């Protein structure tokens, strides 16, 4: 285990100018539009939104999604909800299992298309 989300060839992606610098350079090299002021440009928040949406699709409840992503409980939730570490870990484990299943489904579709592709 490690404390980094973004890795490349087993090493953490870090830079003294921050992750935004890495993302911008990576997008430039890949020919992907970058930046909020660029047409169809991506920004770091797009990753955040995608992860939170995928967590919803994976069946992780709102409280655990928020806690995993570093959001604090708000309103009356602060007083009445007390998620424990076991439930939080269970919620965190759901997400990679769901992602693995999505990847398997993509491979199944691709393999089916390749087998049915006329030669």
Secondary structure, DSSP 8 states (H G I E B T S, - for coil): --S-S-EETTEE---TT-HHHHHHHHHHHHT--BSTTSTT-B-HHHHHHHHHHHHHHTT--HHHHHHHTT----TTHHHH----HHHHHHHHHHHHHHHHHHHHHHHHHHHHHHHTS--
